[in-house]
Amino acid sequence: MRPQVSRELTARRRLAAGLTLLEVVLALAVLAILGAAFTTVFVNNMRHTSISGQRTQAAQVLNYFGRRVAGGDMVVLPDLNDTLEWGYGDLGTAFTDISSGDGFADPERYRVAISASRNVDLLGSRVVQYDLSVCFQGSNGESCVTGTTLGSSNIPATGLTPPLPGIN
């Protein structure tokens, strides 16, 4: 029985003495590896969330201009085979309603281009195809959201009723 008592005393002494230096270093190394892995995942998630938010905002700006083009707003309608462009920082001054904060966080961070690419015959009427792009600067350079819509030409027609406010 003596050896059994001596093993118990040795185990108790070891617990009372604490961890060895090697055990502490190994535990810190494991914690450092886990911390680095979690930090990498967190940073990547934050980057993807930021890009997703910018892309969503760009889609809202694209919808805004798409509605104006489809509604026949002469301010945003270029001539056929021509392009209108508003650079970074121009949207808030050119379009005061977009800078009022109604659904748009920071319109100054976006660039908009509207091209009148071609005429389209649709059900006996001639309309213009407009290609729109809204771009923003991301961590990997410029990224764009694009769309296409049909609308009237930019030649003002006299005697026609303008689009209804709030609908177009």
Backbone as JSON, one array per atom type, in Angstrom:
{
  "sequence": "MRPQVSRELTARRRLAAGLTLLEVVLALAVLAILGAAFTTVFVNNMRHTSISGQRTQAAQVLNYFGRRVAGGDMVVLPDLNDTLEWGYGDLGTAFTDISSGDGFADPERYRVAISASRNVDLLGSRVVQYDLSVCFQGSNGESCVTGTTLGSSNIPATGLTPPLPGIN",
  "N": [[0.81, -1.2, 0.0], [1.97, 1.12, 0.41], [3.24, 2.2, -1.97], [1.0, 3.2, -3.31], [0.07, 5.34, -1.72], [2.24, 7.03, -1.92], [2.11, 7.74, -4.64], [-0.26, 9.23, -4.69], [0.48, 11.38, -3.04], [2.49, 12.5, -4.62], [1.02, 13.35, -6.87], [-0.63, 15.25, -5.65], [1.27, 17.12, -4.78], [2.23, 17.97, -7.24], [-0.03, 19.24, -8.37], [-0.32, 21.3, -6.56], [2.0, 22.68, -7.07], [1.57, 23.83, -9.59], [1.4, 24.65, -13.13], [3.8, 23.53, -15.55], [6.44, 25.31, -17.27], [6.55, 24.61, -19.97], [3.95, 23.6, -20.4], [2.44, 25.93, -20.04], [3.41, 27.55, -22.14], [2.6, 26.03, -24.36], [-0.19, 26.13, -24.02], [-0.64, 28.89, -24.36], [0.19, 29.13, -27.03], [-1.77, 27.62, -28.37], [-4.03, 29.16, -27.75], [-3.28, 31.54, -29.08], [-3.3, 30.71, -31.76], [-6.01, 30.05, -32.08], [-7.12, 32.58, -31.57], [-6.05, 34.06, -33.72], [-7.31, 32.77, -35.86], [-10.05, 33.32, -35.35], [-9.97, 36.13, -35.5], [-9.28, 36.51, -38.19], [-11.55, 35.44, -39.47], [-13.49, 37.2, -38.48], [-12.63, 39.72, -39.51], [-12.8, 39.25, -42.29], [-15.56, 38.82, -42.48], [-16.55, 41.35, -41.73], [-15.56, 42.88, -43.86], [-16.94, 41.76, -46.06], [-19.54, 42.37, -45.28], [-19.48, 45.17, -45.38], [-19.01, 45.6, -48.15], [-21.32, 44.44, -49.15], [-23.26, 46.17, -48.11], [-22.57, 48.56, -49.44], [-23.09, 47.77, -52.07], [-25.84, 47.31, -51.93], [-26.72, 49.93, -51.39], [-25.85, 51.13, -53.77], [-27.56, 49.83, -55.55], [-29.98, 50.97, -54.74], [-29.56, 53.63, -55.53], [-29.36, 53.18, -58.26], [-31.99, 52.29, -58.81], [-33.36, 54.66, -58.21], [-32.44, 56.42, -60.27], [-33.24, 54.9, -62.46], [-36.04, 55.03, -62.25], [-36.38, 57.75, -62.74], [-35.45, 57.95, -65.37], [-37.23, 56.21, -66.74], [-39.53, 57.62, -66.27], [-39.24, 59.8, -67.88], [-37.72, 62.09, -67.25], [-36.12, 64.91, -68.22], [-33.68, 65.82, -67.31], [-32.04, 63.66, -66.83], [-31.86, 62.28, -69.21], [-29.92, 61.31, -71.83], [-28.78, 62.22, -75.19], [-29.36, 60.13, -78.07], [-27.05, 57.5, -78.44], [-25.25, 58.7, -76.73], [-23.78, 59.69, -73.57], [-24.59, 60.52, -70.25], [-22.97, 61.62, -67.33], [-22.32, 61.57, -63.86], [-19.92, 62.3, -61.59], [-17.96, 61.06, -58.77], [-18.98, 62.57, -55.83], [-20.65, 64.4, -57.05], [-23.41, 63.88, -57.07], [-24.98, 64.76, -54.86], [-25.1, 67.55, -55.11], [-26.12, 67.89, -57.68], [-28.56, 66.6, -57.61], [-30.73, 67.4, -55.43], [-32.78, 66.17, -54.03], [-31.92, 63.59, -53.61], [-29.9, 63.88, -51.81], [-31.1, 64.46, -49.46], [-31.35, 62.51, -47.6], [-33.33, 60.59, -47.57], [-33.49, 57.44, -47.53], [-30.98, 57.21, -48.64], [-27.7, 56.86, -47.81], [-25.08, 58.05, -48.26], [-24.77, 59.72, -50.92], [-22.63, 60.88, -52.21], [-20.59, 59.11, -52.54], [-20.84, 57.69, -54.84], [-20.81, 57.03, -58.38], [-22.48, 57.83, -61.35], [-23.6, 56.72, -64.5], [-25.39, 57.2, -67.45], [-26.47, 55.87, -70.41], [-27.76, 56.31, -73.66], [-28.45, 53.84, -75.59], [-29.71, 52.63, -77.9], [-32.45, 52.72, -80.29], [-35.63, 51.22, -79.78], [-38.19, 49.3, -81.13], [-41.34, 48.94, -79.94], [-44.3, 47.43, -79.66], [-45.41, 48.97, -81.75], [-44.54, 51.48, -81.05], [-41.8, 53.72, -80.71], [-39.14, 53.54, -78.6], [-36.43, 54.38, -76.39], [-33.54, 52.59, -75.46], [-32.02, 52.63, -72.39], [-28.99, 52.39, -70.72], [-27.86, 51.97, -67.52], [-25.44, 52.66, -65.02], [-24.13, 52.36, -61.79], [-21.51, 53.15, -59.8], [-19.06, 52.41, -57.26], [-16.37, 52.95, -54.94], [-14.61, 50.31, -53.69], [-12.83, 48.1, -51.43], [-11.33, 46.59, -53.14], [-11.0, 48.12, -55.41], [-12.9, 49.81, -58.01], [-16.35, 49.06, -58.16], [-19.34, 48.09, -59.82], [-22.89, 48.47, -60.28], [-25.3, 47.53, -62.57], [-27.95, 48.33, -64.9], [-30.79, 48.16, -67.12], [-33.21, 50.04, -68.85], [-36.25, 51.11, -70.46], [-37.31, 54.06, -72.14], [-38.64, 57.3, -72.97], [-37.44, 59.41, -75.67], [-35.06, 62.11, -75.34], [-36.11, 64.34, -76.46], [-38.2, 66.94, -75.96], [-41.66, 66.56, -75.94], [-44.36, 68.41, -77.09], [-47.46, 69.34, -75.67], [-48.1, 66.92, -74.49], [-49.04, 65.02, -71.64], [-47.22, 65.28, -68.65], [-45.31, 62.84, -66.7], [-46.96, 61.37, -63.87], [-46.63, 62.79, -60.65], [-44.9, 61.15, -58.02], [-45.42, 58.63, -58.95], [-43.75, 58.01, -61.09]],
  "CA": [[0.0, 0.0, 0.0], [2.86, 2.26, 0.47], [3.42, 2.87, -3.26], [-0.23, 3.91, -3.66], [0.08, 6.59, -0.96], [3.29, 7.88, -2.47], [1.61, 8.29, -5.91], [-1.23, 10.27, -4.36], [1.21, 12.54, -2.55], [3.19, 13.11, -5.76], [0.01, 14.05, -7.68], [-1.05, 16.44, -4.9], [2.36, 18.09, -4.81], [2.3, 18.52, -8.59], [-1.14, 20.18, -8.51], [-0.03, 22.47, -5.72], [3.11, 23.41, -7.67], [1.09, 24.55, -10.77], [1.76, 24.14, -14.45], [5.19, 23.74, -15.94], [6.64, 26.34, -18.27], [6.2, 24.03, -21.27], [2.49, 23.55, -20.49], [1.96, 27.31, -20.19], [3.76, 27.99, -23.49], [1.72, 25.31, -25.29], [-1.54, 26.68, -23.88], [-0.64, 30.21, -25.0], [0.28, 28.93, -28.48], [-3.09, 27.19, -28.83], [-4.9, 30.35, -27.68], [-2.88, 32.47, -30.13], [-3.78, 30.17, -33.04], [-7.46, 30.23, -32.1], [-7.38, 34.02, -31.69], [-5.76, 34.47, -35.1], [-8.36, 32.23, -36.73], [-11.27, 34.09, -35.12], [-9.75, 37.48, -36.01], [-9.36, 36.44, -39.66], [-12.96, 35.25, -39.83], [-14.2, 38.44, -38.15], [-12.24, 40.77, -40.45], [-13.4, 38.91, -43.58], [-17.0, 39.04, -42.36], [-16.77, 42.79, -41.74], [-15.3, 43.36, -45.23], [-18.06, 41.33, -46.9], [-20.71, 43.14, -44.86], [-19.31, 46.51, -45.91], [-19.21, 45.55, -49.6], [-22.73, 44.16, -49.37], [-23.99, 47.41, -47.83], [-22.32, 49.49, -50.53], [-23.78, 47.27, -53.26], [-27.26, 47.58, -51.71], [-26.91, 51.37, -51.57], [-25.72, 51.39, -55.21], [-28.8, 49.37, -56.19], [-31.01, 51.98, -54.47], [-29.28, 54.77, -56.41], [-29.72, 52.71, -59.61], [-33.46, 52.34, -58.88], [-33.74, 56.08, -58.24], [-32.21, 56.94, -61.62], [-34.08, 54.13, -63.38], [-37.39, 55.61, -62.2], [-36.35, 59.07, -63.4], [-35.32, 57.71, -66.81], [-38.49, 55.65, -67.23], [-40.53, 58.67, -66.16], [-39.01, 60.83, -68.89], [-37.1, 63.29, -66.68], [-35.15, 65.4, -69.2], [-32.39, 66.08, -66.67], [-31.22, 62.45, -66.84], [-31.96, 61.6, -70.5], [-28.92, 61.74, -72.82], [-29.09, 62.03, -76.6], [-29.1, 58.78, -78.56], [-25.62, 57.18, -78.58], [-24.48, 59.61, -75.88], [-23.78, 59.3, -72.15], [-24.53, 61.53, -69.18], [-22.26, 61.03, -66.2], [-22.1, 62.36, -62.65], [-18.79, 61.68, -60.92], [-17.96, 60.97, -57.32], [-19.16, 63.86, -55.19], [-21.54, 65.28, -57.82], [-24.83, 63.55, -56.96], [-25.67, 65.56, -53.85], [-25.34, 68.91, -55.6], [-26.92, 67.84, -58.91], [-29.89, 66.09, -57.27], [-30.88, 67.73, -54.01], [-33.7, 65.25, -53.38], [-31.2, 62.37, -53.22], [-29.02, 64.19, -50.69], [-31.89, 64.79, -48.27], [-31.25, 61.43, -46.63], [-34.45, 59.66, -47.65], [-33.09, 56.14, -48.05], [-29.64, 57.24, -49.21], [-26.77, 57.18, -46.74], [-24.07, 59.0, -48.69], [-24.74, 59.66, -52.38], [-21.37, 61.41, -52.74], [-19.65, 58.0, -52.73], [-21.25, 56.92, -56.02], [-20.67, 57.61, -59.72], [-23.6, 57.36, -62.17], [-23.51, 56.93, -65.95], [-26.61, 56.81, -68.18], [-26.22, 55.86, -71.85], [-28.87, 56.01, -74.56], [-27.72, 52.95, -76.48], [-30.34, 52.36, -79.2], [-33.91, 52.79, -80.38], [-36.3, 49.92, -79.74], [-39.6, 49.33, -81.54], [-42.1, 48.16, -78.96], [-45.75, 47.51, -79.87], [-45.73, 50.08, -82.63], [-43.96, 52.73, -80.56], [-40.35, 53.73, -80.68], [-38.6, 53.98, -77.32], [-34.97, 54.33, -76.32], [-32.97, 51.73, -74.41], [-31.04, 53.34, -71.57], [-28.16, 51.55, -69.87], [-27.45, 52.73, -66.35], [-24.47, 52.02, -64.13], [-23.8, 53.08, -60.56], [-20.24, 52.59, -59.35], [-18.54, 52.86, -55.97], [-15.02, 52.49, -54.65], [-14.52, 49.32, -52.63], [-11.47, 47.78, -51.02], [-10.64, 45.99, -54.29], [-11.16, 48.99, -56.57], [-14.25, 50.23, -58.34], [-17.35, 48.03, -58.42], [-20.51, 48.74, -60.41], [-24.18, 47.81, -60.42], [-25.82, 48.0, -63.85], [-29.33, 48.03, -65.22], [-31.29, 48.65, -68.4], [-34.63, 50.38, -68.85], [-36.74, 51.77, -71.67], [-37.94, 55.34, -71.86], [-38.82, 58.19, -74.11], [-36.23, 60.13, -76.05], [-34.94, 63.36, -74.58], [-36.71, 65.46, -77.2], [-39.46, 67.23, -75.28], [-42.87, 66.57, -76.77], [-45.29, 69.45, -76.64], [-48.87, 68.96, -75.6], [-48.31, 65.65, -73.82], [-49.13, 65.09, -70.19], [-46.0, 64.78, -68.02], [-45.54, 61.73, -65.78], [-47.62, 61.72, -62.61], [-45.69, 62.85, -59.53], [-45.03, 60.08, -57.03], [-45.53, 57.33, -59.6], [-42.54, 57.8, -61.91]],
  "C": [[0.85, 1.26, 0.0], [3.04, 2.95, -0.89], [2.18, 3.67, -3.66], [-0.27, 5.28, -2.96], [1.11, 7.55, -1.54], [2.87, 8.48, -3.81], [0.61, 9.42, -5.65], [-0.54, 11.54, -3.87], [1.94, 13.26, -3.69], [2.21, 13.9, -6.63], [-0.45, 15.31, -6.97], [0.02, 17.52, -4.93], [2.44, 18.77, -6.19], [1.18, 19.54, -8.81], [-0.89, 21.45, -7.71], [1.08, 23.31, -6.34], [2.67, 24.21, -8.89], [1.56, 23.9, -12.05], [3.23, 24.4, -14.73], [5.25, 24.82, -17.01], [6.24, 25.84, -19.66], [4.68, 23.98, -21.44], [1.89, 24.94, -20.7], [2.22, 27.81, -21.61], [2.86, 27.31, -24.52], [0.29, 25.85, -25.21], [-1.64, 28.06, -24.54], [-0.57, 30.09, -26.53], [-1.07, 28.51, -29.05], [-4.06, 28.37, -28.8], [-4.56, 31.36, -28.77], [-3.38, 32.0, -31.49], [-5.29, 30.35, -33.15], [-7.83, 31.71, -32.25], [-7.12, 34.53, -33.1], [-6.84, 33.99, -36.06], [-9.65, 33.03, -36.57], [-11.14, 35.52, -35.66], [-9.86, 37.51, -37.53], [-10.81, 36.31, -40.12], [-13.74, 36.54, -39.59], [-13.9, 39.55, -39.16], [-12.84, 40.49, -41.83], [-14.91, 39.15, -43.57], [-17.32, 40.53, -42.41], [-16.57, 43.37, -43.15], [-16.46, 43.0, -46.15], [-19.34, 42.09, -46.55], [-20.65, 44.56, -45.41], [-19.56, 46.55, -47.41], [-20.68, 45.3, -49.92], [-23.58, 45.41, -49.14], [-23.8, 48.44, -48.94], [-23.06, 49.07, -51.8], [-25.29, 47.51, -53.13], [-27.57, 49.06, -51.92], [-26.81, 51.73, -53.05], [-26.97, 50.94, -55.96], [-29.94, 50.36, -55.93], [-30.81, 53.21, -55.35], [-29.65, 54.41, -57.85], [-31.24, 52.75, -59.8], [-33.97, 53.77, -58.97], [-33.6, 56.64, -59.66], [-33.03, 56.18, -62.66], [-35.5, 54.66, -63.42], [-37.43, 56.96, -62.91], [-36.25, 58.92, -64.92], [-36.64, 57.21, -67.38], [-39.61, 56.69, -67.19], [-40.33, 59.82, -67.14], [-38.43, 62.13, -68.36], [-35.97, 63.75, -67.6], [-33.76, 65.64, -68.62], [-31.47, 64.86, -66.8], [-31.25, 61.71, -68.18], [-30.9, 62.13, -71.48], [-29.46, 61.59, -74.24], [-28.77, 60.59, -76.98], [-27.61, 58.62, -78.86], [-24.73, 58.14, -77.8], [-24.61, 59.14, -74.44], [-23.77, 60.54, -71.28], [-23.86, 60.87, -67.99], [-22.12, 62.05, -65.08], [-21.03, 61.63, -61.86], [-18.98, 61.6, -59.41], [-18.05, 62.38, -56.73], [-20.13, 64.8, -55.89], [-23.03, 65.05, -57.55], [-25.59, 64.45, -55.99], [-25.98, 66.96, -54.31], [-26.23, 68.91, -56.84], [-28.36, 67.42, -58.63], [-30.11, 66.28, -55.78], [-31.83, 66.78, -53.3], [-33.0, 63.96, -52.95], [-30.3, 62.64, -52.01], [-29.78, 64.5, -49.41], [-31.89, 63.68, -47.24], [-32.39, 60.44, -46.66], [-34.02, 58.36, -48.31], [-31.69, 56.1, -48.64], [-28.66, 57.7, -48.14], [-25.78, 58.26, -47.16], [-23.95, 58.95, -50.21], [-23.44, 60.17, -52.99], [-20.36, 60.3, -53.04], [-19.95, 57.19, -53.99], [-21.08, 57.74, -57.29], [-21.76, 57.0, -60.59], [-23.33, 57.69, -63.63], [-24.79, 56.4, -66.58], [-26.32, 56.96, -69.66], [-27.51, 55.55, -72.6], [-28.29, 55.16, -75.68], [-28.37, 52.73, -77.84], [-31.84, 52.6, -79.12], [-34.47, 51.38, -80.4], [-37.74, 50.13, -80.18], [-40.37, 48.39, -80.64], [-43.58, 48.42, -79.17], [-46.14, 48.73, -80.7], [-45.21, 51.42, -82.17], [-42.44, 52.61, -80.57], [-39.91, 54.33, -79.34], [-37.08, 53.83, -77.37], [-34.56, 53.4, -75.19], [-31.88, 52.52, -73.7], [-30.32, 52.33, -70.69], [-27.62, 52.42, -68.75], [-26.39, 51.95, -65.59], [-24.2, 52.96, -62.96], [-22.58, 52.4, -59.98], [-19.84, 53.17, -58.0], [-17.15, 52.29, -55.78], [-15.05, 51.53, -53.47], [-13.07, 49.06, -52.28], [-10.66, 47.19, -52.16], [-10.78, 46.83, -55.54], [-12.62, 49.32, -56.81], [-15.13, 49.03, -58.66], [-18.62, 48.72, -58.88], [-21.73, 47.84, -60.38], [-24.8, 48.39, -61.69], [-27.27, 47.61, -64.03], [-29.7, 48.62, -66.57], [-32.77, 48.94, -68.26], [-34.98, 51.03, -70.19], [-37.42, 53.07, -71.28], [-38.09, 56.15, -73.13], [-37.49, 58.83, -74.48], [-36.2, 61.45, -75.28], [-35.45, 64.57, -75.35], [-38.05, 65.77, -76.55], [-40.62, 67.3, -76.26], [-43.82, 67.61, -76.22], [-46.7, 68.91, -76.63], [-49.12, 67.63, -74.92], [-48.32, 65.85, -72.31], [-47.83, 64.56, -69.58], [-46.32, 63.6, -67.1], [-46.16, 62.22, -64.47], [-46.6, 61.75, -61.48], [-45.97, 61.72, -58.54], [-45.16, 58.71, -57.64], [-44.27, 57.03, -60.38], [-41.37, 58.52, -61.31]]
}
